[in-house]
Structures are given as C-alpha cells and as structure tokens.
C-alpha cells in the first residue's frame, strides 16, 4: 500500500472486498556479526493478531512456495482475533512470510484509520517480544462521474428588465433552459459507505444584482428509495409555474 508523509500505510478503497496484511516473522541471531552468541529454535512459536470490528479476519494466503512449513491459522467466531502456528519449532535462522486476508465490509465513510495488533509468543526463552501495532489510514474512493448538457445549448437575453418584486409568473423570467446532469456510479452499491451528494453552482446574478439564471424547477430521476430532496428548493420567489 502507498504511504503518507509520516510513513503510515494508506488504503484507498473503492470496491475492494478485502485487503492483505503481509506478515514477516524471523528467528535470526540478534547480532549478525556474532551469530554464535544467541539464536535457538523457537518452540511453539505462535502469532496472535487482533483486528478492529471494521476489518475482521477473512483468510490466509501463502507468500510463496519457499516457506519452511505450512502456517496454520485459527480465528474466533467473529474474526476479531486469529492465532497462527508458525512452527514447532521455528528453526534458528528461519523466516516465515504470509498474508492475512482481511474483509473490508465493515468499513464506512466514518472510518479514518485502522490498527491491527500483532503479538509473538514462544515457550522458548525470548526476551523483548513486545506487541507490534500495524496502522493504516483509510481513504474512500468512489468511481463516480458527472456529465451535463444544456438544452438548448445557446440562449439570447433580451426584453424588458423587471425587478425581483415585480415577478409573479414563470413567463416573466425569460426563456427556459434545461440543464440535464447525469451522475454515474460504476462500482457496486454504496451500502454501508453512506450516500453521495452533488453540489451544483451556476451564474445566478449579474454585477448589478439582477437575476441571470433563475432556478424554476429541479427534478431528481433516481430509482425508488435511492434519491433525496434537493436543498435549497427551486423557485425561491414562489412564482406561478406553467403546468406541464
């Protein structure tokens, strides 16, 4: 995963169903220059990983075919913790690499960072085995696209200039132009990722303060239950509209 300025991994999520956490465990001498001073086989070597509710354990994936032996992982019922047997013993000088697969289904728009605690244990003498915290920031990316077209594409302004207080009917605000805006989402349903909002800006008034484009009507065409009201509503002056 890419990393931020402080070195923290950044997850850019769009439609991924899972992410992989790479695990690399070594049983090497503490001083490579004097390997004979220490370094023994680690008996009943075990990795315990604790996951946040937003990122439960989903599975195990081997790193490559060169691992010294198969890694066995056993998770609890809700996937908040997993214990992985690394070897009995994990030989002196051995290295074990594999991936823990984590589900992203619990991540929402409110999720900004994630932390996984990793703890090693062995019945052999091994001082200084402190838990390690793997942190990541979360960025939600939705594959949205917006297109717009004006119908008609060209207008000419003219006629009598009226003050706002003199406006009573739709016919007094000039020629109508219809702006059709289409928002497309190429990914899966948002589900727990919340809602998408679109902000529209248009040239509302002239330097003199007179209306240039007046919003008469806004219509949201969306499947039932998918759309919401536009705010603020159109026709702020309450003009009498021509019935379609």
N, C-alpha and C positions, 0 to 999 in steps of 0.2 A: 504494500500500500504506500502511496506517497506520504511524505511527512511535512509537517508545518515548520515554521521558523524555529520552534523550540524542540524539534525532533520528535514530537508526538505524531503517531500514525493518524492519517485522515481517511475515513471511509466515506467515499462518495457513492451513495446508494440511490439507485433508480428502481430497477425491477429485479435485483438480485434476491434470490430466496435464501442464500446462505453465504457465509464468508469463511475463510480458512485462517486459523491461527497456527503459525509454524512453531513447533516445539523442537528445541535442540538441547539435549542433555549430554554432558560429557563426564567421564570419570578419569581425568587426567591428573598427573602429578601437579602439585601447586607451583613448583618451580621447574620449568622445562630444562633449565641449565643443570639441575641436580635431580634427575628423576628418581634416583635410588633412595632419596631421603624419605619419601612417603608415597602413597598411592597403592591401595589394595583393592581387591574385589569388593563391590558393594552388594551385600546380601539383602534380599527382599527389597530391592530398590523400587520405590513407588512414587508416582507423581499424582498429586491431588489438585484438581483445578475447580475453582468456584466461579460461577457465571452469574451475571445480573439477570433479572427477570426478562429484560428486553432481548437477551442474547443467549438462549438456552442451548445446551449441547445437542447436536444432531447426528454426529457420526465421527468415524475415524478414517483417515486416508493415509496410506503409506507415502513416505517421501521418495524413496526409490527402492531398488532391489538389493541394496548393499547393507541394509540394517543387520545387526548381528543376530537378531532373533525377532519373532513376531511380538508386537506390542498388543497387550490385551487391555481394553478399557471397559469399565462397568459404570454406568450412570445411574443416578437415582431416578425416581419416577417422573419428576417434573423437569429434569435436565439441568438443575441448578448446580449440580456437582458431579464430577466424574473422577474415578480412580483408575490410573493406568499402571499396569505392571511393566516395568522396564527391563526386568531380568533378575534371575535368582541363581547365580549372582550376575550383576552387571560388571563385566570383567574390567580389570585395570587397563586403562588406555582406550576403553570403548567409547563410542559416540552413538547416540540414538537420535534420529530425526524423524518427525512425522507431523501430520497436520490434524488438528482438532477442527471439525466442521461445526459451525455454529449457525443456528437459524436466525434470520432477521425479521421473522414475522411479528415479533413483539415491539419492534422499533416504531415510534411515532414521530410526528413533527416536533414534539416536545423533547425528544431525545437529543442531547447535545454531546454527550461523552459516555464512554463505556469503560469498564475496568474489569479485568479478569485476574484473579489471584492464583498464582501457581506456587505450590509447596512441594519440595522433595523430602523424602524420608528414606531411611535405611536402618537396619538393625546393626550395621557395622559402624565403627567409630568414624564420625564425620562432623567435625565442628564447623560452625558457621553456616549451617543450612537455613538461611533466612528466606521467608516467602518473597516472591517476586511479583510485582504488580504490572500487568501489561495494560496500558491505557491507549485509547483511541478517541479522537473526535469524530463526530458524525455530521455529514453534510447530505441533506436530502436533495436529490436531483430528479425532477420530473420531466419527461420528454414531451413538453408542451410546445405547440407552435400556434402563432396567431397570424391570420391574414385578414385583410379588409379591402372593400371595394365600395366606391360611391356611385350611386345611380340617381340621376345622370352624372357623368364624370365632370361636367362643366356647367356652371351657372353664371347668369348675368344679374347683377343687382341694379335696381332702379326703382322708380316710383316715388311716392310721397313718403318722406321720413316722418314717422309718428313717434311720439313719446311713449314710454312704457305705460303710463297711466291711461293712455287712450286706447290701448289694445283690449279688444273684447272677444274677437273671434279668430279662428285659425287662419282664415283667408287674409287677415291683416298683417301677417308676419312674413309674407313674401313666398317665393317659390319653394316647394318642398324638395329636399334631397334625402335620399335613403342611404344610410351607411350600414352595410352588412359586414359584420365581424364574425369570423369563424375561429373558434378555439379547438384545436385537435390535440388529443392525448393518445400517443402511440403505444404507451405501456399498458400494464394491467390496471384494474380498478384501484382507486386510491385506498379503499378500505380504511385501515387504521391510520393511514398517512394524512387524514384530515381532508380539507377542502382546498380548492383552487379559486382564486379571486382575480378578476380582471379590472384594471383601472383604465378608464378612457378619458383622454384630455382632448379638448377641441378649442379653436379660437372663438371665445364666447362673445367678446365685445370689441368695439373699436376704441382708439385712444380717447374719443370724445365720451365714452361711456355708453354709447348706443349698442343694442344687441347686434351681433353679426350672425351667429348661428344660435337659434333658439330650440332647445330640445322639446319637441311636441309629444313624442311617444317612444317608449322603449319596450321592446318585446324580446323575451328570452325563450328561444326554442331549444328545449332540452327534454330528455326522457322523463317520464313521471318520477317525481321524488329526487331528481338529480339537480334541479336548478333552484335558485332562491331569488328573492326580490332584488331589484336594483335600487341603490341608495346613493344620493337622494333621488326621489321620484321625478319623472319628467313633468313638463308643463307647470313650472313653479308659479306662473301667473294665473293659473286656473282658467285658461281661455276655453271658449266653447269649441269643441272639436267636431269636424265633419265625420259623420258615421260612415264606416267603410261599406 
